[in-house]
């Protein structure tokens, strides 16, 4: 398992938090998604053999959120 930490922009409420959790959690190999609304920090535990970092980033961005690099 790998742990990926991203800073996601555009989240303003718990609805956004749940949306990001659902977008990322639906990907194969993702076992845990922790979101901190105040900081925008999203920590994802995933199996890199099933889901690559680029897939996770695309799911978040396709959901209408941004990612700070």
Order of alpha helices (4+ residues) and beta strands (2+ residues): beta-alpha-beta-beta-alpha-beta
